[in-house]
Amino acid sequence: MNNLFPIFLKLENLHTLIVGGGYVGLEKITAVLDNSPLARVTLVSPEIRGEITEIASTNSRINLIVRKFEEEDLLEKDLVIVATNDKQENKRISETARARHMLTNVADTPDICDFYLSSVVRKGNLKVAISTNGMSPTFAKRLKEVLGEALPDNLETAMEQLKAVRDMLKGDFASKVDELNRITSVLTEKKKDAS
């Protein structure tokens, strides 16, 4: 059973540390910036791929440190993503971060992660995150493709209209929720047979 608590973070208000500058490090920094373009990121690695250096050259919120991880790298960071190609080093970094009560993700090692990076379907302001509880990122990626094709492109207009309705509603929170539920109930009604 998937007991993960889904959450969306405002990474522009946090400082993320990524340890590892290879292919997986590139994948992680790309995922962070695709979802939170204003995220503040420090990436530490003795070797850093050219693609990461290129990304950092156009983004002042990214700090690259070319050396091995040191415990001081955790200072003033809120979130840690570990992506080196050394399993023992990944585990050591994770344990060090957890001792400081920092949330940590270790690439391809779900049993020592505090959180997972999900596959995300985006349609304007709508984001749908997909989790397989760390079991199969490939399945999540395929489901993302299916949902991306299935969801209509005009969802942004519908969301803008619902926001306008919500802003106009009077009454307490419960009555506003009831009215919005009534208005949006057509989205989940089964179509009746035309027989």
N, C-alpha and C positions, 0 to 999 in steps of 0.2 A: 504494500500500500504506500502511496506517495504522501508522506506527511510534511512535505516542504511547505513553508509559508510564502506565498507569492508576494512580491514587493517590488515597487519601482523606486529607484533611488535618484535623487538629484545630485549627480556626480559633480556638477559645477560647484556645489557647496562642500565637497569633500576633496581629499587629496589621496589619489590612488597610486600605489606602488606596484609596478610590474617588474618582476625579476626574471630576466631572460630576454635575449635580443635576437634569437633565431627565428625560424619559421613559426613556431607556436607563439612566441612573443609578439610577432607581427600580427598573427591572427587575433590575439587578445587585445592589443592596442587598437587594432582596426575595429573590433567589436565595440570596445568602449567608446571610441570617437564616432562611430556610425550612429550610436544611440544617444550619446551625450557629447556633441561637438565642442562644448565649452568645458569639458572635464579637465581637471588639473591632474597631470600624470607625471610621475618620475619613473623612468625605466633604467634599471641597473643591469649591466652585463659586460663581461670582458670583451665580447665581440658583438657588434650590432649590425644587423642587415642594412644594406643601403636603402631599402624601402622605408625602414623605420627612420633613418637619418633624414630622408627626404620629407617624410611626414612632419618631423620635428622642426625642420628648417622653415616651415610655413606656419607654425603654431607656437606662439610664445608661452602657452600653458603646458608645454611638454619640456621636461628637463631630462636629458640623457647623461648618464654617468657611466663612463667606460672603465669598468673594473669589476672584480668579483663582489658579490653581496657582502656587506658588513652589517652587523647588528644595528649600528647607528642609522642605517638607511630607513629603519622603521620609525624613527623620531618624527613626530608631527604628521604621520600618515594615518588614514582612517580605514583603508581597505588594502588588502594585499592579494595580488594574483601572481602565483609562482609558475614559471614556464621554462625552467632550464631542462637540459637533456640528462641531468644527473638525478636519479630517483632519491638517493640518499641525501643529497643537498636539498632537494625539494622538501623532503620530510623534515630535515633540520630547520629550514627556514619557516616551515609551517608551525612547528613546535615552538620556535622562538616568538613568532607573531602571536600565537594563541596564548602564550604565557603573559603577553601584554594585553590580552583581551581584544585582539584585533580579528575581524572577520577575514578568513583566508580561503582562497580558491587555489587548488593545485591541479594543474592541467593533467587530464587523463588519470586521475587518482581520486575517484569520488569518495572513497572511504575516509579520507582525511580532509575533505572540504567542508567548510561551513556554509558555502553557497555554491550554486552552479550558475554559469552563464547560459541563458536560454536561447533557443532559436526564436526570432522575433518576426512577426508579420506586421508590416506597416502600411497603413492607408491614411495619409494625412496625419491627423492627431491621434488616430486610433493605433494602438499597439497591442498585439496579442502575443503574449509570451508562452512558449511551449516547453514543458519539462517532462522528461522521461525518468526523472529521479536518478539521473546519472547512468541509466542502463544503456541507452542507445542514442547518442547525439546524431547519428546518421538517420535514424527514424524521425527524430525531431526536425531535421533538415528537410526531409521529404514531405512531412506533414506541413511544414511552413510553405513549401511550394504549392501544395494542394490548396491550402487556405488562402494563399495570396491570389490564386486564380479564381477561387470561389467567391471571395468577398468583392462586392461591386466597388468601382472606383469613385462613385458619388457619395460615399459615406460622410465625407467632410461636410457637405451641404446639410445632410440630415442632422449631424451633430451640432452644427451652427444653429439650425432652427430649434433644436431641443434646448440648447443653451439659452436662446432668446426666450423661449417659453418659460424655462426655469426662472430666469431673471424677472419675468413679469408676474409670476405666481405670488399670491399673498398667503398668509397663514404661517403656521408653525412648520417645523421640519417634517414631521410625520405626514401632515396633509399635503405638503409639496411632493413628498415621495409617492404617496398614494396617487396623486394626479398624474405624475410622470409615468408611474407604472401603468395606469389606465391608458394613457396616450400611446405608450410603446408596446402595449400588449399585442397589437397587430403584427409585430415582428415575429411572434412565436406561435401565432394561431395556425393550426393545420388548415390547409385549403380543403374545402368541402368538394366532394365528388359532384361533377356536373351531370349526374344521371337523372 
